Amino acid sequence: MSGIATTTRRMVEKIKKAGYDTRIACTRKVAPGLAYFDKKAVTIGSGDSHRSGLDDMVLIKNNHIRIVGDATQAVRKAREVTSFSKKIEIEVTNSSDAVKVAGAKADVIMLDNFQPMQIKETLKALDKKKLRDHVLIEASGRINENNVLEFADTGVDILSLGKITQSAEALDISLEVVKVRKK
């Protein structure tokens, strides 16, 4: 937890110092049996835990889209059966689908493994259709401490990283007892 919180905090501060409002979030990829603690460490580090459980929001991934047939239809079907109180997030792999699902009223669009230039092009396409202000844009995939500012510079709202929960090194903390002389 110490490494997760520290890594998250470093990235959050790096983004803030550069003047961006982009949020750092973890992904669902956490240590088995330790999800609560890993996600708590992210929030302690000023990041966002994204979601604590599968029932916090609807997350439509590529397998769901394949079953339904297309991304837009997947969002529409989810909207039909989901409470007004739940957000619907969908993972897309191209700009065209991002625009389509924004039009279908997705709440969050996750741009999966997009390069920064692809993200910028997608945001321009959303702006052109006047859809950008109605949806949160999340980028995920291959983001780390070295390139986080490049991704924040694209204008996305959220950067989600598995790296902060999967690869953070624990801090080297030890306890040393010393004898104190009485005066």
MARTORSE-500150 format. One record per atom (N, C-alpha, C): atom name; residue in one letter; x, y, z. Coordinates in steps of 0.001 Angstrom, whole numbers, always signed. Layout:
N
<node 'CA','a',<X,Y,Z>>;
...
***
This chain:
183
<node 'N','m',<+821,-1200,+0>>;
<node 'CA','m',<+0,+0,+0>>;
<node 'C','m',<+862,+1260,+0>>;
<node 'N','s',<+1998,+1223,+690>>;
<node 'CA','s',<+2858,+2405,+741>>;
<node 'C','s',<+3363,+2768,-650>>;
<node 'N','g',<+3754,+1781,-1421>>;
<node 'CA','g',<+4244,+2041,-2772>>;
<node 'C','g',<+3148,+2514,-3704>>;
<node 'N','i',<+1952,+1934,-3571>>;
<node 'CA','i',<+817,+2336,-4410>>;
<node 'C','i',<+444,+3787,-4106>>;
<node 'N','a',<+314,+4126,-2836>>;
<node 'CA','a',<-57,+5493,-2453>>;
<node 'C','a',<+1007,+6493,-2898>>;
<node 'N','t',<+2273,+6144,-2724>>;
<node 'CA','t',<+3364,+7051,-3080>>;
<node 'C','t',<+3447,+7246,-4595>>;
<node 'N','t',<+3340,+6172,-5343>>;
<node 'CA','t',<+3378,+6269,-6806>>;
<node 'C','t',<+2209,+7096,-7317>>;
<node 'N','t',<+1025,+6844,-6770>>;
<node 'CA','t',<-164,+7606,-7175>>;
<node 'C','t',<+40,+9080,-6882>>;
<node 'N','r',<+503,+9398,-5687>>;
<node 'CA','r',<+696,+10801,-5290>>;
<node 'C','r',<+1702,+11509,-6185>>;
<node 'N','r',<+2789,+10821,-6531>>;
<node 'CA','r',<+3800,+11420,-7418>>;
<node 'C','r',<+3181,+11790,-8759>>;
<node 'N','m',<+2349,+10898,-9297>>;
<node 'CA','m',<+1733,+11166,-10592>>;
<node 'C','m',<+700,+12286,-10502>>;
<node 'N','v',<-90,+12285,-9451>>;
<node 'CA','v',<-1083,+13343,-9251>>;
<node 'C','v',<-385,+14693,-9145>>;
<node 'N','e',<+675,+14769,-8358>>;
<node 'CA','e',<+1407,+16030,-8198>>;
<node 'C','e',<+2071,+16465,-9502>>;
<node 'N','k',<+2596,+15528,-10259>>;
<node 'CA','k',<+3227,+15828,-11542>>;
<node 'C','k',<+2205,+16469,-12489>>;
<node 'N','i',<+1019,+15916,-12524>>;
<node 'CA','i',<-41,+16436,-13388>>;
<node 'C','i',<-498,+17816,-12929>>;
<node 'N','k',<-707,+17968,-11624>>;
<node 'CA','k',<-1133,+19275,-11090>>;
<node 'C','k',<-81,+20342,-11334>>;
<node 'N','k',<+1180,+20003,-11101>>;
<node 'CA','k',<+2282,+20955,-11285>>;
<node 'C','k',<+2359,+21420,-12736>>;
<node 'N','a',<+2013,+20544,-13663>>;
<node 'CA','a',<+2029,+20893,-15086>>;
<node 'C','a',<+782,+21671,-15503>>;
<node 'N','g',<-183,+21817,-14578>>;
<node 'CA','g',<-1367,+22623,-14854>>;
<node 'C','g',<-2548,+21891,-15455>>;
<node 'N','y',<-2555,+20569,-15377>>;
<node 'CA','y',<-3663,+19787,-15932>>;
<node 'C','y',<-4646,+19413,-14822>>;
<node 'N','d',<-5914,+19208,-15210>>;
<node 'CA','d',<-6950,+18776,-14270>>;
<node 'C','d',<-7241,+17287,-14380>>;
<node 'N','t',<-6471,+16583,-15137>>;
<node 'CA','t',<-6686,+15157,-15388>>;
<node 'C','t',<-6585,+14362,-14097>>;
<node 'N','r',<-7535,+13443,-13914>>;
<node 'CA','r',<-7524,+12577,-12732>>;
<node 'C','r',<-6730,+11306,-13014>>;
<node 'N','i',<-6068,+10814,-11988>>;
<node 'CA','i',<-5378,+9524,-12049>>;
<node 'C','i',<-6277,+8502,-11356>>;
<node 'N','a',<-6498,+7379,-12017>>;
<node 'CA','a',<-7326,+6317,-11446>>;
<node 'C','a',<-6624,+4981,-11637>>;
<node 'N','c',<-6936,+4060,-10748>>;
<node 'CA','c',<-6415,+2705,-10937>>;
<node 'C','c',<-7395,+1925,-11803>>;
<node 'N','t',<-6971,+769,-12234>>;
<node 'CA','t',<-7847,-104,-13011>>;
<node 'C','t',<-8379,-1186,-12081>>;
<node 'N','r',<-9043,-2156,-12641>>;
<node 'CA','r',<-9557,-3273,-11856>>;
<node 'C','r',<-8460,-4277,-11534>>;
<node 'N','k',<-7277,-4088,-12093>>;
<node 'CA','k',<-6181,-5038,-11920>>;
<node 'C','k',<-5465,-4783,-10596>>;
<node 'N','v',<-5843,-5561,-9599>>;
<node 'CA','v',<-5277,-5425,-8257>>;
<node 'C','v',<-4824,-6803,-7774>>;
<node 'N','a',<-4103,-6840,-6676>>;
<node 'CA','a',<-3637,-8111,-6123>>;
<node 'C','a',<-4834,-8944,-5647>>;
<node 'N','p',<-4849,-10224,-5960>>;
<node 'CA','p',<-5963,-11084,-5540>>;
<node 'C','p',<-6186,-11017,-4028>>;
<node 'N','g',<-7432,-10762,-3650>>;
<node 'CA','g',<-7790,-10696,-2238>>;
<node 'C','g',<-7453,-9375,-1565>>;
<node 'N','l',<-6777,-8484,-2286>>;
<node 'CA','l',<-6352,-7220,-1688>>;
<node 'C','l',<-6960,-6003,-2385>>;
<node 'N','a',<-8017,-6193,-3139>>;
<node 'CA','a',<-8611,-5097,-3906>>;
<node 'C','a',<-8953,-3902,-3024>>;
<node 'N','y',<-9577,-4154,-1880>>;
<node 'CA','y',<-9955,-3041,-1004>>;
<node 'C','y',<-8723,-2236,-607>>;
<node 'N','f',<-7665,-2920,-206>>;
<node 'CA','f',<-6463,-2248,+274>>;
<node 'C','f',<-5715,-1535,-860>>;
<node 'N','d',<-5616,-2187,-2016>>;
<node 'CA','d',<-4947,-1553,-3155>>;
<node 'C','d',<-5691,-290,-3578>>;
<node 'N','k',<-7005,-371,-3663>>;
<node 'CA','k',<-7801,+780,-4082>>;
<node 'C','k',<-7800,+1877,-3007>>;
<node 'N','k',<-7792,+1487,-1753>>;
<node 'CA','k',<-7701,+2466,-666>>;
<node 'C','k',<-6367,+3211,-738>>;
<node 'N','a',<-5301,+2493,-1060>>;
<node 'CA','a',<-3986,+3124,-1191>>;
<node 'C','a',<-3990,+4157,-2319>>;
<node 'N','v',<-4697,+3866,-3399>>;
<node 'CA','v',<-4795,+4833,-4496>>;
<node 'C','v',<-5493,+6106,-4019>>;
<node 'N','t',<-6589,+5962,-3265>>;
<node 'CA','t',<-7294,+7151,-2774>>;
<node 'C','t',<-6460,+7911,-1745>>;
<node 'N','i',<-5705,+7199,-923>>;
<node 'CA','i',<-4805,+7864,+33>>;
<node 'C','i',<-3769,+8689,-723>>;
<node 'N','g',<-3354,+8203,-1885>>;
<node 'CA','g',<-2394,+8918,-2724>>;
<node 'C','g',<-3027,+9995,-3586>>;
<node 'N','s',<-4300,+10318,-3334>>;
<node 'CA','s',<-5070,+11359,-4040>>;
<node 'C','s',<-5523,+10951,-5433>>;
<node 'N','g',<-5534,+9652,-5712>>;
<node 'CA','g',<-6068,+9165,-6974>>;
<node 'C','g',<-7512,+8735,-6795>>;
<node 'N','d',<-8061,+8190,-7844>>;
<node 'CA','d',<-9445,+7727,-7842>>;
<node 'C','d',<-9441,+6206,-7942>>;
<node 'N','s',<-10252,+5560,-7125>>;
<node 'CA','s',<-10278,+4100,-7124>>;
<node 'C','s',<-11065,+3528,-8297>>;
<node 'N','h',<-11636,+4406,-9128>>;
<node 'CA','h',<-12385,+4041,-10332>>;
<node 'C','h',<-13704,+3392,-9981>>;
<node 'N','r',<-13667,+2246,-9365>>;
<node 'CA','r',<-14871,+1596,-8853>>;
<node 'C','r',<-14416,+518,-7888>>;
<node 'N','s',<-15171,+355,-6835>>;
<node 'CA','s',<-14786,-629,-5827>>;
<node 'C','s',<-15282,-2020,-6161>>;
<node 'N','g',<-16449,-2097,-6760>>;
<node 'CA','g',<-17013,-3401,-7090>>;
<node 'C','g',<-17656,-3375,-8457>>;
<node 'N','l',<-17988,-4528,-8962>>;
<node 'CA','l',<-18586,-4626,-10285>>;
<node 'C','l',<-19949,-3960,-10372>>;
<node 'N','d',<-20605,-3768,-9222>>;
<node 'CA','d',<-21933,-3167,-9253>>;
<node 'C','d',<-21923,-1647,-9095>>;
<node 'N','d',<-20747,-1039,-9027>>;
<node 'CA','d',<-20677,+415,-8890>>;
<node 'C','d',<-21098,+1150,-10154>>;
<node 'N','m',<-20871,+538,-11289>>;
<node 'CA','m',<-21240,+1127,-12573>>;
<node 'C','m',<-21300,+17,-13608>>;
<node 'N','v',<-21792,+327,-14778>>;
<node 'CA','v',<-21801,-630,-15880>>;
<node 'C','v',<-20522,-390,-16679>>;
<node 'N','l',<-19768,-1438,-16915>>;
<node 'CA','l',<-18565,-1339,-17731>>;
<node 'C','l',<-18726,-2299,-18905>>;
<node 'N','i',<-18848,-1734,-20082>>;
<node 'CA','i',<-19024,-2526,-21300>>;
<node 'C','i',<-17658,-2683,-21954>>;
<node 'N','k',<-17228,-3943,-22077>>;
<node 'CA','k',<-15924,-4235,-22666>>;
<node 'C','k',<-16103,-4940,-24007>>;
<node 'N','n',<-14997,-5240,-24659>>;
<node 'CA','n',<-15043,-5795,-26015>>;
<node 'C','n',<-15874,-7082,-26125>>;
<node 'N','n',<-15815,-7966,-25142>>;
<node 'CA','n',<-16616,-9194,-25210>>;
<node 'C','n',<-18107,-8900,-25182>>;
<node 'N','h',<-18511,-7924,-24390>>;
<node 'CA','h',<-19926,-7543,-24343>>;
<node 'C','h',<-20373,-6997,-25700>>;
<node 'N','i',<-19523,-6186,-26296>>;
<node 'CA','i',<-19841,-5598,-27599>>;
<node 'C','i',<-19992,-6700,-28651>>;
<node 'N','r',<-19090,-7679,-28618>>;
<node 'CA','r',<-19175,-8786,-29577>>;
<node 'C','r',<-20492,-9561,-29428>>;
<node 'N','i',<-20919,-9750,-28189>>;
<node 'CA','i',<-22168,-10489,-27945>>;
<node 'C','i',<-23368,-9715,-28493>>;
<node 'N','v',<-23397,-8415,-28244>>;
<node 'CA','v',<-24529,-7592,-28663>>;
<node 'C','v',<-24469,-7292,-30158>>;
<node 'N','g',<-23267,-7121,-30695>>;
<node 'CA','g',<-23135,-6853,-32121>>;
<node 'C','g',<-22441,-5562,-32461>>;
<node 'N','d',<-22711,-4511,-31687>>;
<node 'CA','d',<-21985,-3258,-31916>>;
<node 'C','d',<-22032,-2384,-30668>>;
<node 'N','a',<-21079,-1451,-30603>>;
<node 'CA','a',<-20881,-637,-29400>>;
<node 'C','a',<-22093,+233,-29089>>;
<node 'N','t',<-22661,+849,-30107>>;
<node 'CA','t',<-23819,+1722,-29893>>;
<node 'C','t',<-24995,+935,-29322>>;
<node 'N','q',<-25240,-235,-29873>>;
<node 'CA','q',<-26336,-1076,-29390>>;
<node 'C','q',<-26068,-1527,-27955>>;
<node 'N','a',<-24821,-1796,-27628>>;
<node 'CA','a',<-24468,-2214,-26260>>;
<node 'C','a',<-24807,-1113,-25258>>;
<node 'N','v',<-24499,+138,-25606>>;
<node 'CA','v',<-24829,+1263,-24715>>;
<node 'C','v',<-26340,+1399,-24589>>;
<node 'N','r',<-27042,+1304,-25696>>;
<node 'CA','r',<-28511,+1453,-25659>>;
<node 'C','r',<-29154,+364,-24804>>;
<node 'N','k',<-28697,-873,-24966>>;
<node 'CA','k',<-29258,-1977,-24165>>;
<node 'C','k',<-28956,-1770,-22683>>;
<node 'N','a',<-27749,-1339,-22376>>;
<node 'CA','a',<-27380,-1084,-20978>>;
<node 'C','a',<-28237,+35,-20402>>;
<node 'N','r',<-28461,+1078,-21182>>;
<node 'CA','r',<-29265,+2222,-20727>>;
<node 'C','r',<-30702,+1774,-20420>>;
<node 'N','e',<-31238,+846,-21192>>;
<node 'CA','e',<-32610,+357,-21000>>;
<node 'C','e',<-32795,-359,-19670>>;
<node 'N','v',<-31770,-1057,-19202>>;
<node 'CA','v',<-31929,-1897,-18011>>;
<node 'C','v',<-31171,-1376,-16787>>;
<node 'N','t',<-30542,-237,-16921>>;
<node 'CA','t',<-29722,+293,-15831>>;
<node 'C','t',<-30415,+1455,-15145>>;
<node 'N','s',<-30303,+1499,-13840>>;
<node 'CA','s',<-30874,+2590,-13056>>;
<node 'C','s',<-30275,+3931,-13481>>;
<node 'N','f',<-31064,+4970,-13333>>;
<node 'CA','f',<-30582,+6323,-13619>>;
<node 'C','f',<-29382,+6690,-12746>>;
<node 'N','s',<-29225,+6002,-11630>>;
<node 'CA','s',<-28164,+6343,-10688>>;
<node 'C','s',<-26809,+5713,-11034>>;
<node 'N','k',<-26765,+4876,-12040>>;
<node 'CA','k',<-25512,+4205,-12427>>;
<node 'C','k',<-24953,+4798,-13711>>;
<node 'N','k',<-23652,+4998,-13714>>;
<node 'CA','k',<-22987,+5445,-14931>>;
<node 'C','k',<-22707,+4250,-15827>>;
<node 'N','i',<-22698,+4522,-17116>>;
<node 'CA','i',<-22370,+3499,-18101>>;
<node 'C','i',<-21068,+3910,-18771>>;
<node 'N','e',<-20080,+3039,-18653>>;
<node 'CA','e',<-18781,+3261,-19279>>;
<node 'C','e',<-18575,+2195,-20343>>;
<node 'N','i',<-17991,+2597,-21454>>;
<node 'CA','i',<-17710,+1646,-22520>>;
<node 'C','i',<-16286,+1820,-23015>>;
<node 'N','e',<-15656,+698,-23266>>;
<node 'CA','e',<-14285,+670,-23770>>;
<node 'C','e',<-14343,+607,-25297>>;
<node 'N','v',<-13657,+1529,-25956>>;
<node 'CA','v',<-13613,+1524,-27422>>;
<node 'C','v',<-12162,+1474,-27887>>;
<node 'N','t',<-11999,+1026,-29134>>;
<node 'CA','t',<-10646,+887,-29685>>;
<node 'C','t',<-10429,+1755,-30914>>;
<node 'N','n',<-11421,+2596,-31247>>;
<node 'CA','n',<-11232,+3512,-32375>>;
<node 'C','n',<-12090,+4765,-32196>>;
<node 'N','s',<-11706,+5822,-32896>>;
<node 'CA','s',<-12376,+7124,-32775>>;
<node 'C','s',<-13824,+7076,-33241>>;
<node 'N','s',<-14079,+6340,-34293>>;
<node 'CA','s',<-15424,+6244,-34841>>;
<node 'C','s',<-16401,+5703,-33795>>;
<node 'N','d',<-16009,+4642,-33105>>;
<node 'CA','d',<-16872,+4082,-32058>>;
<node 'C','d',<-17039,+5060,-30895>>;
<node 'N','a',<-15996,+5814,-30581>>;
<node 'CA','a',<-16102,+6791,-29495>>;
<node 'C','a',<-17194,+7812,-29798>>;
<node 'N','v',<-17229,+8299,-31021>>;
<node 'CA','v',<-18247,+9273,-31412>>;
<node 'C','v',<-19635,+8633,-31382>>;
<node 'N','k',<-19736,+7415,-31870>>;
<node 'CA','k',<-21032,+6725,-31893>>;
<node 'C','k',<-21585,+6502,-30486>>;
<node 'N','v',<-20746,+6032,-29563>>;
<node 'CA','v',<-21250,+5738,-28218>>;
<node 'C','v',<-21517,+7007,-27414>>;
<node 'N','a',<-20811,+8088,-27744>>;
<node 'CA','a',<-21127,+9379,-27105>>;
<node 'C','a',<-22529,+9796,-27532>>;
<node 'N','g',<-22853,+9595,-28805>>;
<node 'CA','g',<-24188,+9900,-29310>>;
<node 'C','g',<-25260,+9001,-28720>>;
<node 'N','a',<-24854,+7798,-28297>>;
<node 'CA','a',<-25792,+6854,-27671>>;
<node 'C','a',<-25937,+7098,-26172>>;
<node 'N','k',<-25294,+8134,-25679>>;
<node 'CA','k',<-25407,+8578,-24285>>;
<node 'C','k',<-24607,+7760,-23274>>;
<node 'N','a',<-23416,+7289,-23686>>;
<node 'CA','a',<-22505,+6698,-22699>>;
<node 'C','a',<-22078,+7817,-21753>>;
<node 'N','d',<-21833,+7488,-20496>>;
<node 'CA','d',<-21394,+8495,-19529>>;
<node 'C','d',<-19875,+8664,-19546>>;
<node 'N','v',<-19178,+7540,-19738>>;
<node 'CA','v',<-17713,+7539,-19758>>;
<node 'C','v',<-17268,+6694,-20947>>;
<node 'N','i',<-16315,+7210,-21698>>;
<node 'CA','i',<-15749,+6450,-22814>>;
<node 'C','i',<-14278,+6210,-22509>>;
<node 'N','m',<-13925,+4931,-22452>>;
<node 'CA','m',<-12535,+4564,-22202>>;
<node 'C','m',<-11857,+4297,-23544>>;
<node 'N','l',<-10851,+5104,-23837>>;
<node 'CA','l',<-10069,+4933,-25055>>;
<node 'C','l',<-8954,+3953,-24723>>;
<node 'N','d',<-9099,+2738,-25198>>;
<node 'CA','d',<-8202,+1656,-24831>>;
<node 'C','d',<-6997,+1568,-25762>>;
<node 'N','n',<-5822,+1744,-25197>>;
<node 'CA','n',<-4554,+1642,-25932>>;
<node 'C','n',<-4434,+2641,-27078>>;
<node 'N','f',<-5009,+3817,-26927>>;
<node 'CA','f',<-4853,+4887,-27910>>;
<node 'C','f',<-3522,+5580,-27664>>;
<node 'N','q',<-2871,+5996,-28714>>;
<node 'CA','q',<-1686,+6840,-28601>>;
<node 'C','q',<-2174,+8278,-28408>>;
<node 'N','p',<-1347,+9159,-27824>>;
<node 'CA','p',<-1790,+10544,-27581>>;
<node 'C','p',<-2366,+11247,-28812>>;
<node 'N','m',<-1767,+11055,-29989>>;
<node 'CA','m',<-2288,+11708,-31190>>;
<node 'C','m',<-3689,+11185,-31526>>;
<node 'N','q',<-3929,+9888,-31351>>;
<node 'CA','q',<-5258,+9314,-31595>>;
<node 'C','q',<-6282,+9890,-30617>>;
<node 'N','i',<-5851,+10107,-29387>>;
<node 'CA','i',<-6746,+10683,-28376>>;
<node 'C','i',<-7150,+12096,-28793>>;
<node 'N','k',<-6169,+12896,-29199>>;
<node 'CA','k',<-6460,+14273,-29627>>;
<node 'C','k',<-7420,+14290,-30810>>;
<node 'N','e',<-7214,+13403,-31766>>;
<node 'CA','e',<-8108,+13316,-32932>>;
<node 'C','e',<-9518,+12922,-32506>>;
<node 'N','t',<-9617,+12007,-31548>>;
<node 'CA','t',<-10926,+11577,-31053>>;
<node 'C','t',<-11640,+12724,-30350>>;
<node 'N','l',<-10919,+13474,-29547>>;
<node 'CA','l',<-11538,+14610,-28852>>;
<node 'C','l',<-11996,+15673,-29843>>;
<node 'N','k',<-11223,+15899,-30907>>;
<node 'CA','k',<-11636,+16844,-31948>>;
<node 'C','k',<-12921,+16368,-32625>>;
<node 'N','a',<-12999,+15067,-32902>>;
<node 'CA','a',<-14205,+14512,-33535>>;
<node 'C','a',<-15420,+14670,-32621>>;
<node 'N','l',<-15226,+14464,-31328>>;
<node 'CA','l',<-16323,+14649,-30373>>;
<node 'C','l',<-16742,+16115,-30305>>;
<node 'N','d',<-15765,+17020,-30298>>;
<node 'CA','d',<-16064,+18457,-30307>>;
<node 'C','d',<-16852,+18842,-31555>>;
<node 'N','k',<-16421,+18339,-32698>>;
<node 'CA','k',<-17065,+18661,-33975>>;
<node 'C','k',<-18543,+18274,-33962>>;
<node 'N','k',<-18873,+17154,-33309>>;
<node 'CA','k',<-20260,+16682,-33219>>;
<node 'C','k',<-20984,+17251,-31990>>;
<node 'N','k',<-20288,+18135,-31249>>;
<node 'CA','k',<-20831,+18757,-30026>>;
<node 'C','k',<-21211,+17720,-28971>>;
<node 'N','l',<-20378,+16699,-28837>>;
<node 'CA','l',<-20614,+15621,-27871>>;
<node 'C','l',<-19613,+15623,-26720>>;
<node 'N','r',<-18558,+16373,-26828>>;
<node 'CA','r',<-17467,+16312,-25841>>;
<node 'C','r',<-17914,+16711,-24433>>;
<node 'N','d',<-18752,+17699,-24327>>;
<node 'CA','d',<-19166,+18192,-23006>>;
<node 'C','d',<-20134,+17261,-22288>>;
<node 'N','h',<-20599,+16223,-22961>>;
<node 'CA','h',<-21603,+15329,-22389>>;
<node 'C','h',<-21038,+14005,-21906>>;
<node 'N','v',<-19722,+13857,-21979>>;
<node 'CA','v',<-19131,+12560,-21656>>;
<node 'C','v',<-17744,+12752,-21034>>;
<node 'N','l',<-17413,+11871,-20097>>;
<node 'CA','l',<-16056,+11853,-19552>>;
<node 'C','l',<-15209,+10954,-20454>>;
<node 'N','i',<-13986,+11383,-20712>>;
<node 'CA','i',<-13086,+10596,-21549>>;
<node 'C','i',<-11945,+10082,-20683>>;
<node 'N','e',<-11772,+8777,-20735>>;
<node 'CA','e',<-10735,+8085,-19973>>;
<node 'C','e',<-9777,+7422,-20954>>;
<node 'N','a',<-8494,+7557,-20708>>;
<node 'CA','a',<-7489,+6857,-21513>>;
<node 'C','a',<-6850,+5797,-20634>>;
<node 'N','s',<-6609,+4644,-21223>>;
<node 'CA','s',<-6001,+3546,-20488>>;
<node 'C','s',<-5125,+2734,-21434>>;
<node 'N','g',<-4052,+2211,-20899>>;
<node 'CA','g',<-3170,+1360,-21690>>;
<node 'C','g',<-1829,+2006,-21966>>;
<node 'N','r',<-779,+1370,-21494>>;
<node 'CA','r',<+612,+1795,-21718>>;
<node 'C','r',<+939,+3178,-21135>>;
<node 'N','i',<+231,+3578,-20092>>;
<node 'CA','i',<+499,+4867,-19443>>;
<node 'C','i',<+1330,+4588,-18206>>;
<node 'N','n',<+2369,+5399,-18001>>;
<node 'CA','n',<+3238,+5228,-16845>>;
<node 'C','n',<+3761,+6591,-16389>>;
<node 'N','e',<+4603,+6584,-15376>>;
<node 'CA','e',<+5139,+7849,-14840>>;
<node 'C','e',<+5934,+8638,-15864>>;
<node 'N','n',<+6573,+7957,-16788>>;
<node 'CA','n',<+7407,+8638,-17778>>;
<node 'C','n',<+6599,+9348,-18851>>;
<node 'N','n',<+5418,+8837,-19193>>;
<node 'CA','n',<+4649,+9452,-20274>>;
<node 'C','n',<+3314,+10045,-19820>>;
<node 'N','v',<+3084,+10098,-18522>>;
<node 'CA','v',<+1785,+10547,-18001>>;
<node 'C','v',<+1451,+11976,-18438>>;
<node 'N','l',<+2440,+12852,-18530>>;
<node 'CA','l',<+2164,+14230,-18950>>;
<node 'C','l',<+1789,+14303,-20425>>;
<node 'N','e',<+2377,+13452,-21232>>;
<node 'CA','e',<+2028,+13399,-22653>>;
<node 'C','e',<+552,+13018,-22818>>;
<node 'N','f',<+85,+12087,-21989>>;
<node 'CA','f',<-1318,+11680,-22048>>;
<node 'C','f',<-2224,+12743,-21429>>;
<node 'N','a',<-1803,+13377,-20347>>;
<node 'CA','a',<-2603,+14438,-19725>>;
<node 'C','a',<-2773,+15612,-20680>>;
<node 'N','d',<-1755,+15870,-21482>>;
<node 'CA','d',<-1773,+16979,-22440>>;
<node 'C','d',<-2821,+16798,-23539>>;
<node 'N','t',<-3342,+15607,-23704>>;
<node 'CA','t',<-4335,+15363,-24756>>;
<node 'C','t',<-5679,+15998,-24449>>;
<node 'N','g',<-5966,+16227,-23154>>;
<node 'CA','g',<-7250,+16794,-22769>>;
<node 'C','g',<-8235,+15792,-22199>>;
<node 'N','v',<-7788,+14557,-21968>>;
<node 'CA','v',<-8689,+13568,-21371>>;
<node 'C','v',<-9014,+13960,-19936>>;
<node 'N','d',<-10100,+13407,-19433>>;
<node 'CA','d',<-10516,+13693,-18062>>;
<node 'C','d',<-9834,+12772,-17051>>;
<node 'N','i',<-9605,+11522,-17474>>;
<node 'CA','i',<-9119,+10485,-16563>>;
<node 'C','i',<-8031,+9673,-17244>>;
<node 'N','l',<-6999,+9365,-16490>>;
<node 'CA','l',<-5986,+8407,-16933>>;
<node 'C','l',<-6047,+7238,-15970>>;
<node 'N','s',<-6346,+6050,-16474>>;
<node 'CA','s',<-6386,+4881,-15595>>;
<node 'C','s',<-5181,+4001,-15899>>;
<node 'N','l',<-4522,+3603,-14822>>;
<node 'CA','l',<-3278,+2855,-14941>>;
<node 'C','l',<-3301,+1608,-14080>>;
<node 'N','g',<-3059,+486,-14671>>;
<node 'CA','g',<-2882,-739,-13904>>;
<node 'C','g',<-1536,-732,-13211>>;
<node 'N','k',<-621,+39,-13759>>;
<node 'CA','k',<+745,+89,-13254>>;
<node 'C','k',<+810,+524,-11779>>;
<node 'N','i',<-78,+1407,-11358>>;
<node 'CA','i',<+29,+1886,-9973>>;
<node 'C','i',<-341,+824,-8947>>;
<node 'N','t',<-1178,-135,-9324>>;
<node 'CA','t',<-1501,-1203,-8376>>;
<node 'C','t',<-732,-2484,-8664>>;
<node 'N','q',<-263,-2653,-9877>>;
<node 'CA','q',<+425,-3890,-10239>>;
<node 'C','q',<+1938,-3838,-10065>>;
<node 'N','s',<+2521,-2654,-10215>>;
<node 'CA','s',<+3979,-2591,-10291>>;
<node 'C','s',<+4640,-1651,-9296>>;
<node 'N','a',<+3862,-1052,-8422>>;
<node 'CA','a',<+4444,-113,-7463>>;
<node 'C','a',<+5354,-863,-6486>>;
<node 'N','e',<+6506,-281,-6235>>;
<node 'CA','e',<+7432,-882,-5269>>;
<node 'C','e',<+7097,-384,-3865>>;
<node 'N','a',<+7108,-1285,-2925>>;
<node 'CA','a',<+6858,-904,-1528>>;
<node 'C','a',<+7983,+3,-1041>>;
<node 'N','l',<+7637,+909,-161>>;
<node 'CA','l',<+8660,+1767,+432>>;
<node 'C','l',<+9516,+942,+1388>>;
<node 'N','d',<+10752,+1306,+1496>>;
<node 'CA','d',<+11674,+619,+2398>>;
<node 'C','d',<+11519,+1250,+3781>>;
<node 'N','i',<+10657,+651,+4583>>;
<node 'CA','i',<+10359,+1182,+5911>>;
<node 'C','i',<+10854,+178,+6949>>;
<node 'N','s',<+11532,+693,+7947>>;
<node 'CA','s',<+11976,-195,+9020>>;
<node 'C','s',<+11777,+510,+10356>>;
<node 'N','l',<+11815,-268,+11402>>;
<node 'CA','l',<+11675,+259,+12750>>;
<node 'C','l',<+12945,-93,+13506>>;
<node 'N','e',<+13562,+917,+14055>>;
<node 'CA','e',<+14784,+674,+14798>>;
<node 'C','e',<+14608,+1228,+16206>>;
<node 'N','v',<+14793,+382,+17203>>;
<node 'CA','v',<+14663,+779,+18593>>;
<node 'C','v',<+16030,+1246,+19064>>;
<node 'N','v',<+16046,+2398,+19680>>;
<node 'CA','v',<+17308,+2924,+20212>>;
<node 'C','v',<+17148,+3191,+21704>>;
<node 'N','k',<+18195,+3007,+22392>>;
<node 'CA','k',<+18174,+3239,+23828>>;
<node 'C','k',<+18398,+4728,+24081>>;
<node 'N','v',<+17530,+5290,+24931>>;
<node 'CA','v',<+17625,+6701,+25250>>;
<node 'C','v',<+18133,+6816,+26674>>;
<node 'N','r',<+19144,+7617,+26884>>;
<node 'CA','r',<+19703,+7816,+28220>>;
<node 'C','r',<+18803,+8737,+29016>>;
<node 'N','k',<+18555,+8367,+30255>>;
<node 'CA','k',<+17773,+9223,+31146>>;
<node 'C','k',<+18678,+10310,+31683>>;
<node 'N','k',<+18126,+11469,+31861>>;
<node 'CA','k',<+18899,+12591,+32385>>;
<node 'C','k',<+18861,+12609,+33871>>;
***
